Amino acid sequence: MNSTQLRSYLSELVEVDDDVVLLMIGTNNRKLFNEMEILFHDLVAIINQLKNIIKKLFYC
């Protein structure tokens, strides 16, 4: 699953009462054209979606 697919299904994969959500994102984007630009925009969108779902969000 690449970052665009994850972004599309995030609301189905993450729930408000989840204790921990660990995302390892990026490696499946390596075969896409313009991979870094797509990854950047998807990461921003994913973080914004997670902020609406999860009360405490930590990312590194």
PQR file with spaces between the fields and no chain letter, atoms N, CA, C, O and H, PARSE charges and radii, in Angstrom:
ATOM       1  N    MET     1       0.850   -1.163    0.000 -0.4000 1.5000
ATOM       2  CA   MET     1       0.000    0.000    0.000 -0.0000 2.0000
ATOM       3  C    MET     1       0.900    1.231    0.000  0.5500 1.7000
ATOM       4  O    MET     1       1.763    1.365    0.868 -0.5500 1.4000
ATOM       5  N    ASN     2       0.711    2.119   -0.952 -0.4000 1.5000
ATOM       6  CA   ASN     2       1.504    3.343   -0.968 -0.0000 2.0000
ATOM       7  C    ASN     2       0.799    4.434   -0.155  0.5500 1.7000
ATOM       8  O    ASN     2      -0.303    4.212    0.349 -0.5500 1.4000
ATOM       9  H    ASN     2       0.010    2.010   -1.657  0.4000 1.0000
ATOM      10  N    SER     3       1.409    5.578   -0.026 -0.4000 1.5000
ATOM      11  CA   SER     3       0.865    6.632    0.838 -0.0000 2.0000
ATOM      12  C    SER     3      -0.473    7.167    0.344  0.5500 1.7000
ATOM      13  O    SER     3      -1.305    7.573    1.156 -0.5500 1.4000
ATOM      14  H    SER     3       2.304    5.758   -0.434  0.4000 1.0000
ATOM      15  N    THR     4      -0.697    7.177   -0.953 -0.4000 1.5000
ATOM      16  CA   THR     4      -1.978    7.648   -1.493 -0.0000 2.0000
ATOM      17  C    THR     4      -3.096    6.677   -1.137  0.5500 1.7000
ATOM      18  O    THR     4      -4.205    7.094   -0.803 -0.5500 1.4000
ATOM      19  H    THR     4      -0.022    6.847   -1.612  0.4000 1.0000
ATOM      20  N    GLN     5      -2.803    5.393   -1.210 -0.4000 1.5000
ATOM      21  CA   GLN     5      -3.794    4.389   -0.830 -0.0000 2.0000
ATOM      22  C    GLN     5      -4.074    4.456    0.672  0.5500 1.7000
ATOM      23  O    GLN     5      -5.228    4.368    1.093 -0.5500 1.4000
ATOM      24  H    GLN     5      -1.902    5.055   -1.482  0.4000 1.0000
ATOM      25  N    LEU     6      -3.035    4.611    1.468 -0.4000 1.5000
ATOM      26  CA   LEU     6      -3.211    4.746    2.913 -0.0000 2.0000
ATOM      27  C    LEU     6      -4.095    5.938    3.231  0.5500 1.7000
ATOM      28  O    LEU     6      -5.006    5.848    4.054 -0.5500 1.4000
ATOM      29  H    LEU     6      -2.098    4.683    1.125  0.4000 1.0000
ATOM      30  N    ARG     7      -3.825    7.032    2.586 -0.4000 1.5000
ATOM      31  CA   ARG     7      -4.618    8.259    2.783 -0.0000 2.0000
ATOM      32  C    ARG     7      -6.096    8.002    2.484  0.5500 1.7000
ATOM      33  O    ARG     7      -6.966    8.512    3.190 -0.5500 1.4000
ATOM      34  H    ARG     7      -3.085    7.106    1.918  0.4000 1.0000
ATOM      35  N    SER     8      -6.380    7.232    1.464 -0.4000 1.5000
ATOM      36  CA   SER     8      -7.763    6.939    1.075 -0.0000 2.0000
ATOM      37  C    SER     8      -8.486    6.069    2.105  0.5500 1.7000
ATOM      38  O    SER     8      -9.685    6.233    2.327 -0.5500 1.4000
ATOM      39  H    SER     8      -5.673    6.818    0.891  0.4000 1.0000
ATOM      40  N    TYR     9      -7.757    5.148    2.728 -0.4000 1.5000
ATOM      41  CA   TYR     9      -8.375    4.192    3.645 -0.0000 2.0000
ATOM      42  C    TYR     9      -8.130    4.507    5.117  0.5500 1.7000
ATOM      43  O    TYR     9      -8.519    3.720    5.980 -0.5500 1.4000
ATOM      44  H    TYR     9      -6.782    5.015    2.547  0.4000 1.0000
ATOM      45  N    LEU    10      -7.504    5.618    5.419 -0.4000 1.5000
ATOM      46  CA   LEU    10      -7.100    5.919    6.793 -0.0000 2.0000
ATOM      47  C    LEU    10      -8.275    5.898    7.771  0.5500 1.7000
ATOM      48  O    LEU    10      -8.147    5.349    8.866 -0.5500 1.4000
ATOM      49  H    LEU    10      -7.187    6.257    4.718  0.4000 1.0000
ATOM      50  N    SER    11      -9.397    6.472    7.407 -0.4000 1.5000
ATOM      51  CA   SER    11     -10.539    6.507    8.322 -0.0000 2.0000
ATOM      52  C    SER    11     -11.103    5.115    8.602  0.5500 1.7000
ATOM      53  O    SER    11     -11.765    4.913    9.620 -0.5500 1.4000
ATOM      54  H    SER    11      -9.501    6.917    6.517  0.4000 1.0000
ATOM      55  N    GLU    12     -10.853    4.162    7.718 -0.4000 1.5000
ATOM      56  CA   GLU    12     -11.277    2.782    7.949 -0.0000 2.0000
ATOM      57  C    GLU    12     -10.257    2.011    8.788  0.5500 1.7000
ATOM      58  O    GLU    12     -10.609    1.030    9.443 -0.5500 1.4000
ATOM      59  H    GLU    12     -10.316    4.326    6.891  0.4000 1.0000
ATOM      60  N    LEU    13      -9.014    2.444    8.771 -0.4000 1.5000
ATOM      61  CA   LEU    13      -7.942    1.735    9.468 -0.0000 2.0000
ATOM      62  C    LEU    13      -7.718    2.225   10.896  0.5500 1.7000
ATOM      63  O    LEU    13      -7.275    1.459   11.752 -0.5500 1.4000
ATOM      64  H    LEU    13      -8.728    3.241    8.239  0.4000 1.0000
ATOM      65  N    VAL    14      -8.019    3.489   11.155 -0.4000 1.5000
ATOM      66  CA   VAL    14      -7.757    4.101   12.457 -0.0000 2.0000
ATOM      67  C    VAL    14      -9.076    4.499   13.102  0.5500 1.7000
ATOM      68  O    VAL    14      -9.953    5.074   12.457 -0.5500 1.4000
ATOM      69  H    VAL    14      -8.379    4.111   10.460  0.4000 1.0000
ATOM      70  N    GLU    15      -9.201    4.183   14.384 -0.4000 1.5000
ATOM      71  CA   GLU    15     -10.403    4.535   15.134 -0.0000 2.0000
ATOM      72  C    GLU    15     -10.031    5.399   16.329  0.5500 1.7000
ATOM      73  O    GLU    15      -8.889    5.387   16.790 -0.5500 1.4000
ATOM      74  H    GLU    15      -8.489    3.716   14.908  0.4000 1.0000
ATOM      75  N    VAL    16     -10.996    6.139   16.818 -0.4000 1.5000
ATOM      76  CA   VAL    16     -10.776    7.081   17.917 -0.0000 2.0000
ATOM      77  C    VAL    16     -10.233    6.391   19.161  0.5500 1.7000
ATOM      78  O    VAL    16      -9.389    6.958   19.855 -0.5500 1.4000
ATOM      79  H    VAL    16     -11.923    6.150   16.443  0.4000 1.0000
ATOM      80  N    ASP    17     -10.696    5.185   19.457 -0.4000 1.5000
ATOM      81  CA   ASP    17     -10.280    4.508   20.690 -0.0000 2.0000
ATOM      82  C    ASP    17      -9.032    3.635   20.529  0.5500 1.7000
ATOM      83  O    ASP    17      -8.697    2.880   21.442 -0.5500 1.4000
ATOM      84  H    ASP    17     -11.382    4.725   18.893  0.4000 1.0000
ATOM      85  N    ASP    18      -8.342    3.720   19.401 -0.4000 1.5000
ATOM      86  CA   ASP    18      -7.077    2.998   19.239 -0.0000 2.0000
ATOM      87  C    ASP    18      -6.042    3.545   20.219  0.5500 1.7000
ATOM      88  O    ASP    18      -5.887    4.759   20.355 -0.5500 1.4000
ATOM      89  H    ASP    18      -8.613    4.333   18.659  0.4000 1.0000
ATOM      90  N    ASP    19      -5.338    2.647   20.897 -0.4000 1.5000
ATOM      91  CA   ASP    19      -4.307    3.062   21.848 -0.0000 2.0000
ATOM      92  C    ASP    19      -3.044    3.531   21.139  0.5500 1.7000
ATOM      93  O    ASP    19      -2.456    4.547   21.512 -0.5500 1.4000
ATOM      94  H    ASP    19      -5.464    1.661   20.786  0.4000 1.0000
ATOM      95  N    VAL    20      -2.635    2.795   20.125 -0.4000 1.5000
ATOM      96  CA   VAL    20      -1.407    3.115   19.408 -0.0000 2.0000
ATOM      97  C    VAL    20      -1.645    2.900   17.917  0.5500 1.7000
ATOM      98  O    VAL    20      -2.238    1.905   17.502 -0.5500 1.4000
ATOM      99  H    VAL    20      -3.112    1.970   19.823  0.4000 1.0000
ATOM     100  N    VAL    21      -1.173    3.848   17.129 -0.4000 1.5000
ATOM     101  CA   VAL    21      -1.195    3.715   15.676 -0.0000 2.0000
ATOM     102  C    VAL    21       0.223    3.995   15.203  0.5500 1.7000
ATOM     103  O    VAL    21       0.747    5.090   15.408 -0.5500 1.4000
ATOM     104  H    VAL    21      -0.691    4.657   17.466  0.4000 1.0000
ATOM     105  N    LEU    22       0.839    3.012   14.575 -0.4000 1.5000
ATOM     106  CA   LEU    22       2.202    3.144   14.086 -0.0000 2.0000
ATOM     107  C    LEU    22       2.167    3.053   12.568  0.5500 1.7000
ATOM     108  O    LEU    22       1.724    2.053   12.002 -0.5500 1.4000
ATOM     109  H    LEU    22       0.413    2.123   14.408  0.4000 1.0000
ATOM     110  N    LEU    23       2.632    4.095   11.926 -0.4000 1.5000
ATOM     111  CA   LEU    23       2.650    4.128   10.465 -0.0000 2.0000
ATOM     112  C    LEU    23       4.082    4.190    9.974  0.5500 1.7000
ATOM     113  O    LEU    23       4.870    5.025   10.420 -0.5500 1.4000
ATOM     114  H    LEU    23       2.992    4.907   12.385  0.4000 1.0000
ATOM     115  N    MET    24       4.405    3.313    9.067 -0.4000 1.5000
ATOM     116  CA   MET    24       5.717    3.327    8.418 -0.0000 2.0000
ATOM     117  C    MET    24       5.432    3.616    6.951  0.5500 1.7000
ATOM     118  O    MET    24       5.020    2.732    6.200 -0.5500 1.4000
ATOM     119  H    MET    24       3.765    2.635    8.705  0.4000 1.0000
ATOM     120  N    ILE    25       5.653    4.842    6.562 -0.4000 1.5000
ATOM     121  CA   ILE    25       5.172    5.325    5.268 -0.0000 2.0000
ATOM     122  C    ILE    25       6.344    5.710    4.371  0.5500 1.7000
ATOM     123  O    ILE    25       7.327    6.291    4.829 -0.5500 1.4000
ATOM     124  H    ILE    25       5.988    5.560    7.172  0.4000 1.0000
ATOM     125  N    GLY    26       6.225    5.376    3.083 -0.4000 1.5000
ATOM     126  CA   GLY    26       7.185    5.890    2.120 -0.0000 2.0000
ATOM     127  C    GLY    26       7.834    4.880    1.207  0.5500 1.7000
ATOM     128  O    GLY    26       8.068    5.173    0.035 -0.5500 1.4000
ATOM     129  H    GLY    26       5.426    4.904    2.711  0.4000 1.0000
ATOM     130  N    THR    27       8.132    3.691    1.713 -0.4000 1.5000
ATOM     131  CA   THR    27       8.892    2.755    0.890 -0.0000 2.0000
ATOM     132  C    THR    27       8.111    2.263   -0.326  0.5500 1.7000
ATOM     133  O    THR    27       8.706    1.982   -1.367 -0.5500 1.4000
ATOM     134  H    THR    27       7.942    3.452    2.666  0.4000 1.0000
ATOM     135  N    ASN    28       6.810    2.157   -0.211 -0.4000 1.5000
ATOM     136  CA   ASN    28       6.011    1.695   -1.351 -0.0000 2.0000
ATOM     137  C    ASN    28       5.786    2.790   -2.384  0.5500 1.7000
ATOM     138  O    ASN    28       5.206    2.525   -3.437 -0.5500 1.4000
ATOM     139  H    ASN    28       6.327    2.386    0.634  0.4000 1.0000
ATOM     140  N    ASN    29       6.225    3.999   -2.112 -0.4000 1.5000
ATOM     141  CA   ASN    29       6.122    5.094   -3.077 -0.0000 2.0000
ATOM     142  C    ASN    29       7.303    5.103   -4.051  0.5500 1.7000
ATOM     143  O    ASN    29       7.279    5.837   -5.038 -0.5500 1.4000
ATOM     144  H    ASN    29       6.696    4.214   -1.256  0.4000 1.0000
ATOM     145  N    ARG    30       8.304    4.323   -3.794 -0.4000 1.5000
ATOM     146  CA   ARG    30       9.544    4.414   -4.559 -0.0000 2.0000
ATOM     147  C    ARG    30       9.383    4.116   -6.046  0.5500 1.7000
ATOM     148  O    ARG    30      10.229    4.518   -6.845 -0.5500 1.4000
ATOM     149  H    ARG    30       8.325    3.726   -2.992  0.4000 1.0000
ATOM     150  N    LYS    31       8.328    3.427   -6.428 -0.4000 1.5000
ATOM     151  CA   LYS    31       8.124    3.097   -7.832 -0.0000 2.0000
ATOM     152  C    LYS    31       7.206    4.087   -8.544  0.5500 1.7000
ATOM     153  O    LYS    31       6.947    3.950   -9.739 -0.5500 1.4000
ATOM     154  H    LYS    31       7.641    3.100   -5.779  0.4000 1.0000
ATOM     155  N    LEU    32       6.717    5.081   -7.811 -0.4000 1.5000
ATOM     156  CA   LEU    32       5.813    6.056   -8.416 -0.0000 2.0000
ATOM     157  C    LEU    32       6.595    7.182   -9.075  0.5500 1.7000
ATOM     158  O    LEU    32       7.669    7.562   -8.608 -0.5500 1.4000
ATOM     159  H    LEU    32       6.927    5.193   -6.840  0.4000 1.0000
ATOM     160  N    PHE    33       6.057    7.705  -10.148 -0.4000 1.5000
ATOM     161  CA   PHE    33       6.634    8.887  -10.776 -0.0000 2.0000
ATOM     162  C    PHE    33       6.398   10.053   -9.829  0.5500 1.7000
ATOM     163  O    PHE    33       5.311   10.172   -9.263 -0.5500 1.4000
ATOM     164  H    PHE    33       5.185    7.397  -10.527  0.4000 1.0000
ATOM     165  N    ASN    34       7.390   10.912   -9.644 -0.4000 1.5000
ATOM     166  CA   ASN    34       7.275   12.078   -8.766 -0.0000 2.0000
ATOM     167  C    ASN    34       7.046   11.655   -7.310  0.5500 1.7000
ATOM     168  O    ASN    34       6.292   12.295   -6.576 -0.5500 1.4000
ATOM     169  H    ASN    34       8.273   10.815  -10.103  0.4000 1.0000
ATOM     170  N    GLU    35       7.702   10.582   -6.913 -0.4000 1.5000
ATOM     171  CA   GLU    35       7.451    9.939   -5.627 -0.0000 2.0000
ATOM     172  C    GLU    35       7.587   10.855   -4.413  0.5500 1.7000
ATOM     173  O    GLU    35       6.762   10.789   -3.502 -0.5500 1.4000
ATOM     174  H    GLU    35       8.315   10.063   -7.509  0.4000 1.0000
ATOM     175  N    MET    36       8.607   11.702   -4.384 -0.4000 1.5000
ATOM     176  CA   MET    36       8.829   12.538   -3.202 -0.0000 2.0000
ATOM     177  C    MET    36       7.753   13.620   -3.059  0.5500 1.7000
ATOM     178  O    MET    36       7.326   13.933   -1.948 -0.5500 1.4000
ATOM     179  H    MET    36       9.277   11.755   -5.124  0.4000 1.0000
ATOM     180  N    GLU    37       7.330   14.172   -4.157 -0.4000 1.5000
ATOM     181  CA   GLU    37       6.267   15.192   -4.105 -0.0000 2.0000
ATOM     182  C    GLU    37       4.943   14.561   -3.657  0.5500 1.7000
ATOM     183  O    GLU    37       4.221   15.127   -2.835 -0.5500 1.4000
ATOM     184  H    GLU    37       7.676   13.918   -5.060  0.4000 1.0000
ATOM     185  N    ILE    38       4.640   13.399   -4.200 -0.4000 1.5000
ATOM     186  CA   ILE    38       3.422   12.689   -3.801 -0.0000 2.0000
ATOM     187  C    ILE    38       3.484   12.332   -2.326  0.5500 1.7000
ATOM     188  O    ILE    38       2.514   12.528   -1.594 -0.5500 1.4000
ATOM     189  H    ILE    38       5.226   12.939   -4.868  0.4000 1.0000
ATOM     190  N    LEU    39       4.621   11.807   -1.889 -0.4000 1.5000
ATOM     191  CA   LEU    39       4.788   11.419   -0.487 -0.0000 2.0000
ATOM     192  C    LEU    39       4.620   12.618    0.433  0.5500 1.7000
ATOM     193  O    LEU    39       3.936   12.514    1.452 -0.5500 1.4000
ATOM     194  H    LEU    39       5.408   11.648   -2.484  0.4000 1.0000
ATOM     195  N    PHE    40       5.219   13.742    0.106 -0.4000 1.5000
ATOM     196  CA   PHE    40       5.111   14.937    0.943 -0.0000 2.0000
ATOM     197  C    PHE    40       3.654   15.358    1.103  0.5500 1.7000
ATOM     198  O    PHE    40       3.195   15.580    2.223 -0.5500 1.4000
ATOM     199  H    PHE    40       5.775   13.827   -0.721  0.4000 1.0000
ATOM     200  N    HIS    41       2.931   15.470    0.007 -0.4000 1.5000
ATOM     201  CA   HIS    41       1.531   15.910    0.069 -0.0000 2.0000
ATOM     202  C    HIS    41       0.655   14.888    0.801  0.5500 1.7000
ATOM     203  O    HIS    41      -0.256   15.260    1.541 -0.5500 1.4000
ATOM     204  H    HIS    41       3.304   15.290   -0.903  0.4000 1.0000
ATOM     205  N    ASP    42       0.934   13.613    0.593 -0.4000 1.5000
ATOM     206  CA   ASP    42       0.176   12.585    1.305 -0.0000 2.0000
ATOM     207  C    ASP    42       0.463   12.630    2.802  0.5500 1.7000
ATOM     208  O    ASP    42      -0.459   12.486    3.605 -0.5500 1.4000
ATOM     209  H    ASP    42       1.673   13.310   -0.008  0.4000 1.0000
ATOM     210  N    LEU    43       1.716   12.827    3.193 -0.4000 1.5000
ATOM     211  CA   LEU    43       2.056   12.887    4.620 -0.0000 2.0000
ATOM     212  C    LEU    43       1.357   14.047    5.306  0.5500 1.7000
ATOM     213  O    LEU    43       0.841   13.895    6.413 -0.5500 1.4000
ATOM     214  H    LEU    43       2.465   12.944    2.540  0.4000 1.0000
ATOM     215  N    VAL    44       1.335   15.189    4.665 -0.4000 1.5000
ATOM     216  CA   VAL    44       0.634   16.350    5.232 -0.0000 2.0000
ATOM     217  C    VAL    44      -0.851   16.028    5.400  0.5500 1.7000
ATOM     218  O    VAL    44      -1.436   16.324    6.442 -0.5500 1.4000
ATOM     219  H    VAL    44       1.754   15.312    3.765  0.4000 1.0000
ATOM     220  N    ALA    45      -1.454   15.431    4.393 -0.4000 1.5000
ATOM     221  CA   ALA    45      -2.876   15.084    4.460 -0.0000 2.0000
ATOM     222  C    ALA    45      -3.142   14.020    5.522  0.5500 1.7000
ATOM     223  O    ALA    45      -4.137   14.103    6.242 -0.5500 1.4000
ATOM     224  H    ALA    45      -0.980   15.190    3.546  0.4000 1.0000
ATOM     225  N    ILE    46      -2.266   13.024    5.627 -0.4000 1.5000
ATOM     226  CA   ILE    46      -2.431   11.964    6.626 -0.0000 2.0000
ATOM     227  C    ILE    46      -2.331   12.530    8.030  0.5500 1.7000
ATOM     228  O    ILE    46      -3.134   12.176    8.893 -0.5500 1.4000
ATOM     229  H    ILE    46      -1.458   12.957    5.042  0.4000 1.0000
ATOM     230  N    ILE    47      -1.369   13.398    8.277 -0.4000 1.5000
ATOM     231  CA   ILE    47      -1.226   14.013    9.601 -0.0000 2.0000
ATOM     232  C    ILE    47      -2.466   14.833    9.936  0.5500 1.7000
ATOM     233  O    ILE    47      -2.951   14.776   11.066 -0.5500 1.4000
ATOM     234  H    ILE    47      -0.716   13.685    7.576  0.4000 1.0000
ATOM     235  N    ASN    48      -2.981   15.586    8.989 -0.4000 1.5000
ATOM     236  CA   ASN    48      -4.196   16.372    9.233 -0.0000 2.0000
ATOM     237  C    ASN    48      -5.398   15.474    9.513  0.5500 1.7000
ATOM     238  O    ASN    48      -6.214   15.790   10.379 -0.5500 1.4000
ATOM     239  H    ASN    48      -2.587   15.632    8.071  0.4000 1.0000
ATOM     240  N    GLN    49      -5.515   14.360    8.792 -0.4000 1.5000
ATOM     241  CA   GLN    49      -6.599   13.414    9.056 -0.0000 2.0000
ATOM     242  C    GLN    49      -6.461   12.806   10.445  0.5500 1.7000
ATOM     243  O    GLN    49      -7.447   12.682   11.173 -0.5500 1.4000
ATOM     244  H    GLN    49      -4.852   14.104    8.089  0.4000 1.0000
ATOM     245  N    LEU    50      -5.250   12.429   10.811 -0.4000 1.5000
ATOM     246  CA   LEU    50      -5.027   11.832   12.127 -0.0000 2.0000
ATOM     247  C    LEU    50      -5.335   12.815   13.251  0.5500 1.7000
ATOM     248  O    LEU    50      -5.840   12.414   14.300 -0.5500 1.4000
ATOM     249  H    LEU    50      -4.450   12.529   10.220  0.4000 1.0000
ATOM     250  N    LYS    51      -5.043   14.076   13.048 -0.4000 1.5000
ATOM     251  CA   LYS    51      -5.360   15.096   14.059 -0.0000 2.0000
ATOM     252  C    LYS    51      -6.854   15.155   14.330  0.5500 1.7000
ATOM     253  O    LYS    51      -7.268   15.468   15.446 -0.5500 1.4000
ATOM     254  H    LYS    51      -4.633   14.401   12.196  0.4000 1.0000
ATOM     255  N    ASN    52      -7.662   14.861   13.334 -0.4000 1.5000
ATOM     256  CA   ASN    52      -9.117   14.862   13.504 -0.0000 2.0000
ATOM     257  C    ASN    52      -9.635   13.586   14.140  0.5500 1.7000
ATOM     258  O    ASN    52     -10.740   13.576   14.681 -0.5500 1.4000
ATOM     259  H    ASN    52      -7.326   14.607   12.427  0.4000 1.0000
ATOM     260  N    ILE    53      -8.868   12.516   14.087 -0.4000 1.5000
ATOM     261  CA   ILE    53      -9.310   11.218   14.611 -0.0000 2.0000
ATOM     262  C    ILE    53      -8.757   10.973   16.013  0.5500 1.7000
ATOM     263  O    ILE    53      -9.493   10.550   16.904 -0.5500 1.4000
ATOM     264  H    ILE    53      -7.970   12.524   13.647  0.4000 1.0000
ATOM     265  N    ILE    54      -7.481   11.232   16.210 -0.4000 1.5000
ATOM     266  CA   ILE    54      -6.792   10.876   17.453 -0.0000 2.0000
ATOM     267  C    ILE    54      -6.565   12.127   18.297  0.5500 1.7000
ATOM     268  O    ILE    54      -6.174   13.176   17.784 -0.5500 1.4000
ATOM     269  H    ILE    54      -6.883   11.575   15.486  0.4000 1.0000
ATOM     270  N    LYS    55      -6.818   11.998   19.606 -0.4000 1.5000
ATOM     271  CA   LYS    55      -6.661   13.139   20.500 -0.0000 2.0000
ATOM     272  C    LYS    55      -5.202   13.516   20.722  0.5500 1.7000
ATOM     273  O    LYS    55      -4.861   14.699   20.724 -0.5500 1.4000
ATOM     274  H    LYS    55      -7.135   11.146   20.023  0.4000 1.0000
ATOM     275  N    LYS    56      -4.353   12.536   20.906 -0.4000 1.5000
ATOM     276  CA   LYS    56      -2.929   12.786   21.106 -0.0000 2.0000
ATOM     277  C    LYS    56      -2.162   12.233   19.921  0.5500 1.7000
ATOM     278  O    LYS    56      -2.243   11.043   19.617 -0.5500 1.4000
ATOM     279  H    LYS    56      -4.630   11.575   20.904  0.4000 1.0000
ATOM     280  N    LEU    57      -1.431   13.083   19.267 -0.4000 1.5000
ATOM     281  CA   LEU    57      -0.686   12.660   18.085 -0.0000 2.0000
ATOM     282  C    LEU    57       0.781   12.995   18.275  0.5500 1.7000
ATOM     283  O    LEU    57       1.140   14.144   18.529 -0.5500 1.4000
ATOM     284  H    LEU    57      -1.364   14.050   19.514  0.4000 1.0000
ATOM     285  N    PHE    58       1.626   11.979   18.148 -0.4000 1.5000
ATOM     286  CA   PHE    58       3.066   12.143   18.230 -0.0000 2.0000
ATOM     287  C    PHE    58       3.660   11.645   16.922  0.5500 1.7000
ATOM     288  O    PHE    58       3.301   10.570   16.443 -0.5500 1.4000
ATOM     289  H    PHE    58       1.334   11.045   17.942  0.4000 1.0000
ATOM     290  N    TYR    59       4.549   12.407   16.356 -0.4000 1.5000
ATOM     291  CA   TYR    59       5.213   11.951   15.141 -0.0000 2.0000
ATOM     292  C    TYR    59       6.660   12.413   15.141  0.5500 1.7000
ATOM     293  O    TYR    59       7.001   13.463   15.686 -0.5500 1.4000
ATOM     294  H    TYR    59       4.840   13.281   16.746  0.4000 1.0000
ATOM     295  N    CYS    60       7.499   11.600   14.515 -0.4000 1.5000
ATOM     296  CA   CYS    60       8.933   11.879   14.471 -0.0000 2.0000
ATOM     297  C    CYS    60       9.415   11.869   13.049  0.5500 1.7000
ATOM     298  O    CYS    60      10.600   12.085   12.797 -0.5500 1.4000
ATOM     299  H    CYS    60       7.221   10.747   14.072  0.4000 1.0000
